[in-house]
């Protein structure tokens, strides 16, 4: 067989192998992306209705007789007297008590007996007597007769009704809210009263906070809540009784601080117990300090969550707390979310995601529940997770839930889960993991919906939550409670400055807190009546005004579900990169209007294939605006004088103006990105024209929105930065497409000249020899040496310059001339590669290998330019995200061409330095080209580098790095760049060894 034929066969085999490897790479990419959808079973709540608003009933002046001597009854009495003092009374009545102690201090059932003027509360405990008084106060506050339930036994369907600590200890400081971009999850409760040095607390400020705490306790207890969470745990323990001795040295300030904080807050915790509120310390696991982490390293070999002995450190700390403060009921643990966004500035207490697999979680729960059983305490375990690790879907997958919690049925364990299959978004199915398990269960519900503009828009969730609870209670008798978040969830200072009971228009989301308690008492309650009662208590006693407000609220869910979501996407359950993205996504997260290609292109593809299609989805956004305008018209038509305070009328109208403005902007953005993606998809002029028109409208509305609301702490503007970056990139797509076409034409012309020059006299023309050398060396690298013989200096520089210029230009076009990091890293890696090859070639001519590598790079660039030539970088990424077939073909060919660069380079060197040394030179150069850029990234930080890169290219949601971090979401180890650099260093070392000249024969240097 002729040598040329054998070389041709070897080259063909190499290409086939590269294509097969490329197919493997594309399969891995597809698996890692994991983009798919499935139908999502929607909740089926009853349609909202308007309750009949009756004329208010004036209560009698009340006198209490033989009231039990109880802190609970005393608080309830004061609450009732405050209610009657605020309204006109008619007549008088006495209230006596018949309390038979049944031994259950928390039994708050009662029966109201007697007549209109002589009432008796028959109760089984002082808690029941107090509840009877609170219910009378509620009747007074909502204009109802206090005898409406005469003769009925009043009980609660759910015995545990938890709530959060509201806004107690949080200062309403406008400057902390004005930026609107503080996405830290540190709530800052009591933070202003904590000082870094002894005595560690500002007692005067803490006294003010105690008054707030007492008022909050009284308020939520009046609503019917009897459990509460208290943030922080590790801050209050000295850890002096840890198994291997004290964690902190004697002179460590952590000990003194813990004792001071515990002493300062014990009165708060004991006051909760006095009023019948079960208090749970809330903590993430792992919760650490640097010293505690060192202790784990020293005695347990690190934070090994599968080691039961490690958890003895935490249970010993709990023992310390329970002995010092018996009023505490237990601990609430979360393992599915943690990190820097929860770390308070200036404190070295921190959390990390240290419990991420089933064995770790089961070991932890066993340790905590065994301990709780022996101490008469309880452990609440939250199944919530952001999706990290093996337990990342424990809150959404029945099999994962069972794998984690099956067999863990300690009577001390309560499992807490959000009522929706995910986070607190609309359009999610009912969480079916709440229908399983032998554990005691509580259901989580959020009043101030963080993802629906932090409760700044009217949002009546009554019908939905009622339907959910009815379904769940029917399916699972183990459900014994609710946990309603009256204030908590999400970044507090990124939205409006609404602080529960303290600042802003908190009354809007108070409705949902009232609904949570009402449904916990009676899942069949009339939720429309609850809405009317809320309107009576907080806005107006006028029946017509109450009816108008109630009617407006019936439209609130339509406005939110259609204005903040895109239904054809939201009603699907999506999966990507090992996570389950939420149904909103185009607003990711909270108020951040995303502009990344991954989300928007995939959303388009789902909407395109839906029943309503693109046009229907756009119409739904417009209908949401109409719903808000209808709400505004209804509210504005009421007489401000009929409101408790005319300013509240203005506040609600202004709120609806704000919502209307926001939804108009979002409707324009929806139309813009859908038409933009449609243009990438179809290349039709009609879609392009629609996109340009929508873009102008969105830009104008976004500017208007920012002008009206940027820096407004009551009605904060949405964060449109990522969307604006996306608009800027999108605007450049047509120009980039034309640039890519021109560059592609030039690249093909270069190749064509090379082909002609190899067969004709054209080779004598200036530059033709360079093109010929590139063509021959890259397609038949064994001829690289001969192809470069006799070249003029100009040809040699063109042979290097043309591929290099094309490489730079291609990367600039691919990034729309908006990124410096991507071209810099790519160009830097190739420069390092070229430099190492040049050094290892030594005295021999570098032109053959440069010709081979440069020519192969031209082909690789031509492929990218071809992909960019249709509709620019936007179209390139659109295809990547939405067309698996074309993505596979592209990756196969791109990988093969990339691999061929190195094969061609090595083959070109064989004739000069032999196969072994040629292989070594290429491997060493590849290793160096990998090692040096990876080392730079490692020094900068993987998270920082990925953030800069993603901000420039807009491939993934801009907010990823502002929440938990790209590396956390994608589970990229922070030391991964060092590992890559290490691999590069290994390749470099191996290559150097292979490239060492061992004296086997002398070869004539080639000039």
HUVENZI-V708583 format. One line per field, one symbol per residue. ss: DSSP state (A for helix, B for strand, O for the rest). phi: phi as a letter, one per 20 degrees, with the letter a starting at -180 (. if undefined). A space follows every 10 residues. Layout:
ss = ???
phi = ???
This chain:
ss = OOAAAAAAAA AAAAAAAAAA AAAAAAAAAA AAAOOBBBBO OOOOOOOOOO OOOOOOOOBB BBBBOOOOOO AAAAAAAAAA AAAAAOOOBB BBBBBBBBBO OOOOOOOOOB BBBBOOOBBB BBBOOAAAAA AAAAAAAAAA AOOOOOOOOO OOBBOOOOOB BBBOOOOOOO OOOAAAAOOO OOOOOOOOOO AAABOOOOOO BOAAAAAAAA AAAAAAAAAA AAAOOOBBBB BOOAAAOOOO OOOOOOOOOO OOAAAAAAAA AAAAAAAAAA AAAAOOOBBB BBBBOOBBOA AAAAAAAAAA OOOOOOOAAA AAAAAAAAAA AAAAOOOBBB BBBBBBOOOA AAOOOOOOOB BOOOOOOAAA AAAAAAAAAA AAAAAOOBBB BBBBBOOOOO OOOOOOOAAA AAAAAOOOOO OOBBBBBBOB OOOOOOOOOB OAAAAOOOOB BBBBBBOOOO OOAAAOOOOO OAAAAAAAAA AAAAAOOOBB BBBBBOOOOO OAAAOOOOBO OOBOOOAAAA AAAAAAAAAA AOOOOOAAAA AAAAAAAAOB OOAAAAAAAA AAAOOAAAAA AAAOOOAAAA OBBBBBOOBO OOOOOOBOOO OBBOOOAAAA AAAAAAAAOO OOAAAAAAAA AAAAAAAAAA AAAAAAOOOA AABOOAAAAA AAAAAAAAAA AAAAAAAAAA AAAAAAAAAA AAOOAAAAAA AAAAAAAAAA AAAAAAAAAO OOOOOOOOBO AAAAAAAAAA AOAAAAAAAA AAAAAAAAAA AAAAAAAOOO AAAAOOOAAA AAAAAAAAAO AAAAAAAOOO OOAAAAAAAA AAAAAAAAAA AAAAOOOOOO AAAAAAAAAA AAAAAAAAAA AOOOOOAAAA AAAAAAAAAA AAAAAAAAOO OAAAAAAAAA AAOAAAAAAA AAAAAAAAAA AAAAAAAAAA AAAOAAAAAA AAAAAAAAAA AAAAAAAAAA OAAAAAAAAA AAAOOOOAAA AAOOOAAAAO OOOOOAAAAA AAAAAAAAAA AAAAAOOOOO OOOOOOO
phi = .fgffffffg fffgffffff ffffffffgf ffflfbcbgd fefcffffcd ffeeffdfff fdceclfgeb ffffffffff fffffecfdc mbbdcdccdd fendfefdfa cecocfdcdc eeceagffff ffffffffff fdmdffdfdg nefdcdfdfd cebeemdgmd eedgffdffm ceefeffngm ffeddfdgem ceffffffff ffffffgfff fffoecbbdc fnbffddele dfgdngfdfg effgfffgff ffffeggfff fffgendfdd fdbecedbcg ffffffffdc moeefeegff ffffffffgg ffffcfffer cddcdebapf fdeffnddeb cbfdcccfff ffffffffff ffgfdmdcce deefbeoenf efdfeccfff ffffdgnecg feecddbffd eqefdemeff ffffecneef ccdebdfeff edmlmfdgbe eggfffffff ffffecfffc acceefcfon fgeedfedcg mcbmeffgeg gffffgffff fbgegeffff fffffffdca efgffgffff ffffeffgff feeecdgfef ededcalmdd gffemfdcdm ceefcefgff ffggfffgee femfffffff ffffffffff gfffffffeg feegbgffff ffffffffff fffffffffg fffffffffg fdleffffff ffffffffgf fffffffecf nefecfffed gfffffffff geggffffff fffffffffg ffffffffcc fggffgnfff fffffffeec gfdffffdfm ffggfffffe ffffffffff ffffdlldcd ffffffffff ffgfffffff fmfffeffff fffffffgff fffffffeff bngffgfgfg edcgffffff fgffffffff gfffffffeg fecnffffff fffffffffe ffffffffff offfffffff ffemedggfg feddoffffe legfefffff ffffffffff ffffeffdme ndcfgde
